[in-house]
Each structure stands twice: as C-alpha cells, then as structure tokens.
Amino acid sequence: MLGEFGVLLGQASGGQSGSDFSGAPSWLHPFLNEPMAIMIVGGILALILLRLMFKS
C-alpha cells in the first residue's frame, strides 16, 4: 500500500516542476500545494494505527 502511494506521489511531484517551493524536496511539493493531501494522508495513518491497536 505504501509502495503504491510512493509511486503516485512520485508521479504527482514530477508534474509540479514549476512550483514556488524551491527549498522543499520535490516529493513534498504536492503536500505544500494541496492541503487536502495532508488530511488524506493523516486519515490513512490514523486508520493504520487503529487497525494495529485493535489487532493486539
């Protein structure tokens, strides 16, 4: 799952070459340009943590 997300992230950052955030790593540009992406990733991480908690 994380591998697929990394591929999507790489494709997204490849299309953000004209970004204003020249100081940030290229893979961070989609997050800086898209606040929704931060919330989506946070939700995914929360779901993973919940599943790990309920497994034990």
Stockholm file with secondary structure:
# STOCKHOLM 1.0

chainA/1-56         MLGEFGVLLGQASGGQSGSDFSGAPSWLHPFLNEPMAIMIVGGILALILLRLMFKS
#=GR chainA/1-56 SS CHHHHHHHHHHHHHTTTTCSCTTSCGGGHHHHHCHHHHHHHHHHHHHHHHHHHHHC
#=GC SS_cons        CHHHHHHHHHHHHHTTTTCSCTTSCGGGHHHHHCHHHHHHHHHHHHHHHHHHHHHC
//
